[in-house]
Amino acid sequence: MQKDFSAEVASDAKKVPRRIAFIKARTAARVKESDEEMAMTFPSLVVKEIIAFEIMVIVLTLVSLFVDAPLEWIANAEHTPNPAKAPWYFLGLQELLHYFPPVVGGVILPMLAVVALVVIPYFRVNVKREGLWKDDIRHTFVVLVTVGSLLSFILLLFEVYVMLVPTLVIIGCMLIPYISRKETGSIGWLGSRSLSWWIMTWFVTIAVILTAVGTLFRGPEWSWTWPWEGLY
């Protein structure tokens, strides 16, 4: 039995229940194929890596032959160095222990840093790639000044000047585009940096400075010293 699907024009939906649905064709986005020159991993990459590795081995061998290692006296369990320094990649944390209580510098701050590295990718701050001052300028200024003032007060309270100075410098660089309002040159480049870029810049700067201070500028009893005073 063949059904009649012809459409009728009427205003009464009960008498004429037939309806017509228009379905628009959707085509998937296609990437245009382009003829690009391809290079194989072997030998184009592997050979270069082997050459670089051999050069590095030769350089290290020559250095070990002609330059003495900066060794100290033979290790003695009864006479440990004062202070006993951690490996260089942990000296940033050891520098924090000099300023903050052990629970803060050894547990809370490292834990907050790890949690931030895990959580930040799930927030909008990591997705938004626009400049810091592109949206609500007044709101951004209030939040930046509030957070910067609170952080500076805490660092000043504990006399952590090695973190306070770079923090103020970075906050000053963040405020330059707001004060100048220029969109060209170096000021325009600063204004185009996103919030995630500024946070990562501050984190890396603080980590490098703390590690450098703990490695080069700390001597007996963790007192301030200069690298050329015979300790290193």
C-alpha positions as CSV (number, residue, x, y, z in Angstrom):
1,M,0.0,0.0,0.0
2,Q,1.5,3.3,-1.1
3,K,1.0,6.2,1.3
4,D,0.3,9.7,0.3
5,F,2.9,12.1,1.7
6,S,1.8,15.2,-0.2
7,A,1.9,18.4,1.8
8,E,-1.1,20.6,2.2
9,V,-1.3,24.2,3.3
10,A,-3.7,24.9,6.2
11,S,-3.8,26.6,9.5
12,D,-5.6,23.8,11.4
13,A,-2.9,21.4,12.8
14,K,-5.5,18.7,13.6
15,K,-6.9,18.4,10.1
16,V,-3.5,18.7,8.4
17,P,-1.0,16.9,10.7
18,R,1.7,16.6,8.0
19,R,4.9,18.6,8.5
20,I,7.9,19.1,6.3
21,A,11.4,19.0,7.9
22,F,14.3,20.6,6.0
23,I,17.7,19.0,6.8
24,K,20.7,21.0,5.8
25,A,23.6,19.0,4.5
26,R,26.7,19.4,6.7
27,T,30.1,18.6,5.4
28,A,33.1,17.9,7.6
29,A,36.0,20.2,7.5
30,R,38.7,18.8,5.2
31,V,42.4,19.6,5.3
32,K,43.8,20.5,2.0
33,E,46.5,18.1,1.0
34,S,49.8,19.8,0.3
35,D,52.9,18.3,-1.2
36,E,55.6,18.8,1.5
37,E,59.0,17.3,1.5
38,M,59.3,14.6,4.1
39,A,62.4,13.6,6.0
40,M,62.8,10.1,7.5
41,T,63.9,9.8,11.2
42,F,66.7,7.6,10.0
43,P,69.2,8.8,8.8
44,S,68.2,12.5,8.9
45,L,67.7,12.7,12.7
46,V,69.5,9.7,14.2
47,V,72.8,10.5,12.4
48,K,72.8,14.1,13.7
49,E,72.0,12.9,17.3
50,I,74.9,10.4,17.1
51,I,77.3,13.1,16.0
52,A,76.2,15.4,18.7
53,F,76.6,12.7,21.3
54,E,80.1,11.9,20.1
55,I,81.1,15.5,20.3
56,M,79.7,15.8,23.8
57,V,81.7,12.7,24.9
58,I,84.9,14.1,23.4
59,V,84.5,17.4,25.1
60,L,83.8,15.8,28.5
61,T,86.8,13.5,28.1
62,L,89.1,16.5,27.3
63,V,87.7,18.5,30.2
64,S,88.2,15.5,32.6
65,L,91.8,15.1,31.4
66,F,93.0,18.7,31.7
67,V,90.7,20.1,34.5
68,D,90.6,18.8,38.0
69,A,87.3,18.2,39.6
70,P,86.4,20.6,42.5
71,L,86.6,17.8,45.1
72,E,86.7,18.4,48.8
73,W,88.1,16.3,51.5
74,I,87.2,12.6,51.9
75,A,83.8,12.1,53.4
76,N,83.7,11.6,57.1
77,A,80.5,10.7,58.9
78,E,81.8,12.3,62.2
79,H,82.4,15.7,60.6
80,T,79.6,16.8,58.3
81,P,79.8,20.1,56.5
82,N,78.2,23.2,58.2
83,P,75.6,23.3,56.8
84,A,75.0,20.0,55.0
85,K,73.7,21.3,51.6
86,A,71.2,19.3,49.6
87,P,71.7,18.7,45.9
88,W,71.5,21.8,43.8
89,Y,68.0,21.1,42.6
90,F,66.8,21.0,46.2
91,L,68.6,24.1,47.4
92,G,65.7,26.3,46.5
93,L,63.6,24.5,49.1
94,Q,66.4,24.6,51.5
95,E,66.6,28.4,51.0
96,L,62.9,28.6,51.8
97,L,63.5,26.8,55.1
98,H,65.9,29.6,56.0
99,Y,63.0,32.2,55.9
100,F,59.8,30.3,56.7
101,P,59.0,27.8,59.5
102,P,59.8,24.1,58.5
103,V,56.1,23.2,58.0
104,V,55.6,26.2,55.7
105,G,58.9,26.0,53.7
106,G,59.2,22.2,53.6
107,V,55.5,21.0,53.3
108,I,52.9,23.7,52.6
109,L,54.7,25.7,49.9
110,P,56.0,22.7,47.9
111,M,52.5,21.1,48.2
112,L,50.8,24.2,46.9
113,A,53.2,24.4,44.0
114,V,52.5,20.8,43.0
115,V,48.8,21.2,43.4
116,A,48.9,24.4,41.3
117,L,50.7,22.6,38.5
118,V,48.1,19.9,38.5
119,V,45.0,22.1,38.8
120,I,45.9,25.1,36.6
121,P,45.5,23.2,33.3
122,Y,41.8,22.7,34.2
123,F,41.1,26.4,34.7
124,R,40.3,29.1,32.2
125,V,43.6,30.8,33.0
126,N,45.4,28.2,31.0
127,V,43.0,28.2,28.0
128,K,42.8,32.0,27.7
129,R,45.6,33.2,25.5
130,E,44.6,36.8,25.2
131,G,46.5,39.7,26.8
132,L,46.1,40.4,30.5
133,W,44.5,43.8,29.9
134,K,42.1,42.8,27.0
135,D,38.9,42.3,29.0
136,D,37.9,44.3,32.1
137,I,40.8,46.6,32.7
138,R,39.6,48.0,36.0
139,H,38.8,44.6,37.5
140,T,42.2,43.2,36.4
141,F,43.9,46.2,38.0
142,V,42.1,45.8,41.3
143,V,42.8,42.1,41.5
144,L,46.4,42.5,40.5
145,V,47.1,45.2,43.1
146,T,45.3,43.3,45.8
147,V,47.1,40.0,45.2
148,G,50.4,41.8,44.7
149,S,50.1,43.8,47.9
150,L,49.1,40.7,50.0
151,L,51.9,38.6,48.6
152,S,54.4,41.5,49.1
153,F,53.3,42.0,52.7
154,I,53.8,38.3,53.5
155,L,57.2,38.3,52.0
156,L,58.2,41.5,53.8
157,L,56.8,40.1,57.1
158,F,59.2,37.1,56.8
159,E,62.0,39.3,55.3
160,V,62.2,37.1,52.2
161,Y,63.9,39.8,50.1
162,V,65.1,37.4,47.4
163,M,61.5,36.7,46.5
164,L,60.1,40.2,47.3
165,V,62.4,42.0,44.8
166,P,61.6,39.9,41.7
167,T,57.9,39.8,42.7
168,L,57.8,43.6,42.7
169,V,59.7,43.8,39.4
170,I,57.3,41.4,37.7
171,I,54.2,43.2,39.1
172,G,55.7,46.5,37.8
173,C,56.1,45.0,34.3
174,M,52.5,43.8,34.4
175,L,51.3,47.3,35.3
176,I,53.3,49.1,32.6
177,P,50.8,48.4,29.8
178,Y,48.0,49.6,32.1
179,I,49.8,52.9,32.8
180,S,51.1,53.6,29.3
181,R,48.2,52.2,27.2
182,K,50.5,51.8,24.2
183,E,50.0,48.8,21.9
184,T,53.3,48.9,20.0
185,G,56.9,48.2,20.8
186,S,58.0,46.5,24.0
187,I,55.0,47.9,26.0
188,G,52.7,46.3,23.4
189,W,54.5,43.0,23.8
190,L,54.1,43.1,27.6
191,G,50.4,43.9,27.2
192,S,49.9,40.9,24.9
193,R,51.2,38.4,27.5
194,S,48.5,36.3,29.1
195,L,47.9,35.7,32.8
196,S,49.3,32.2,32.5
197,W,52.5,33.5,31.0
198,W,53.0,35.9,33.8
199,I,52.4,33.2,36.5
200,M,54.8,30.9,34.9
201,T,57.4,33.6,34.5
202,W,57.1,34.5,38.2
203,F,57.4,30.8,39.2
204,V,60.4,30.1,37.1
205,T,62.1,33.4,38.1
206,I,61.6,32.7,41.8
207,A,62.8,29.1,41.5
208,V,66.0,30.1,39.6
209,I,66.9,32.9,42.1
210,L,66.3,30.7,45.2
211,T,68.4,27.9,43.7
212,A,71.2,30.3,42.7
213,V,71.3,32.0,46.2
214,G,71.3,28.6,48.0
215,T,74.1,27.3,45.7
216,L,76.4,30.3,45.4
217,F,75.7,32.7,48.3
218,R,75.3,30.5,51.4
219,G,78.2,29.4,53.6
220,P,78.7,28.2,57.2
221,E,75.6,28.3,59.3
222,W,73.7,29.3,56.1
223,S,75.1,32.9,56.4
224,W,75.4,35.1,53.4
225,T,78.8,34.8,51.6
226,W,80.3,35.5,48.3
227,P,81.2,32.8,45.8
228,W,84.8,33.9,45.5
229,E,85.6,33.7,49.2
230,G,87.1,30.2,48.9
231,L,84.1,28.2,49.7
232,Y,83.3,27.1,46.1
